[in-house]
Amino acid sequence: MTEHQHQKALIEWANLHVWGPLLVKITNEQKNGENFGVVKTLLSEGLRPGFPDLFLFLPKHHYHGLALELKAPKKKPSENQLYYLKILGGHGYKTCVSDDLDYSMSTIKEYIGCSRVK
């Protein structure tokens, strides 16, 4: 499963639940071949290369929200990604790196505290 397929399937699953609209894609990367002017504009507007892919805007337990960095199988997070995960973790957000759809879903279920989520 590619990272795109993983992300798409996770969003489709989340949308089946009342909290689904709170799981949001964060545009955080510049694609190869993008127009330099577009990238420069996005950077000036707050584009943060390395920021986690998805964010669940739902405070639970002692966390402010859940940041998920999704990877293709066997792919490791970049230095920028590790940097943002560390910062977010230090500021009261739960963070997760996942290269597996089932693991991503179980992480969200555990975070929400609802074992009945299908």
N, C-alpha and C positions, 0 to 999 in steps of 0.2 A: 504494500500500500504506500503510495507516495504521500508526502507531507500534505499536498493539496487534498487528496482523497480523504486522508485522516481528518483534516480540518473540516471539510465539507460534511462528512458523516457525523462528526461530533456536533456540529451546528444543527444538522437535521434531527438528531436524537434529542438535543436540548430543546428544540422548538416544540417537541411533544409535551413539554412540561411548562407549568405556570411560570417558572423562573427562567425559561428559555430566552426570552428577549433581553435578559440581563447578561447573557454570554455574548460578548462583542469581539469582533475582529479588530485588532489594532493595526493600522497601516504603519509599518515600522521599517520598511526596507526599501532600498532603491534597487530596481531591476536593472540588470545589464542592458545597455543599449538605450536607456531612458535619456531623453533630452536633458542636457546639463542645466539649462534654464529652469526646467520643471523641477529637477532635483534641488537646485539652489532655492527655488521658491518654497518647496516642501520643507527643506531644512530650516528656512527662516520662519516657517509656520509651526515648527515644533516636531518635525519628523525626527525620530530617535532610532537610528539603526541599532538593532540588538534588543529593542524592547520586546517583551513576550508577545506571542501571536494572538492569544485570546485572553480576555479578562472577564471574570465573573463579578459583576458589580453587585455583590450580595454579601453584606457583613454576616459572619457566623462565628459563634464561639468568641474567641478573643482576636479574630482576624478582621481586617477591614474589607477584604475581598480575596479572590483567587486569581493568580496569574499563571497561565499555562504556556509553556514553550513546547511546540510540537516539532518533532523531527522525523525525517525518513528513517527507516530501520537502520541501525548501526551508525547513524550520523550523530556526531557530538555537538554540543552547543559551542558557539564561537566565544571569543573573549568578551566581546560586547554583550552578548546574551548572558554570560555568567555574571558580568558586572551589574546588569540591571536586576537579575534574579537576587543577587546578594543585597543590593540596595533595597529592593522591595521587601525582602525577607526581614531586613533590619528595621523596617518601618511598619511592621505589623501586618504584612500581607503574606498569605500562604502562597508558596510557589511550587511549581511542578514542571519537570522536563519529562516528556513522554514520546516514545516512538511506537506506541501500541494503542490502538483504539480502545480495547477493553480496559487497559490500565488508566487511560484518560477518563473513561466513564466511571470507573470505580473510585478514582480520586475525587471526582465531582460528587458522587454519591456520598462518600465518606465526609467530604467537606460540608455538604448540606446537612448531613446527619440523618439521612433518610434511606434506610435499607430497602424500603418498598419501591423506590424509583426503579423502573424497568429500563 
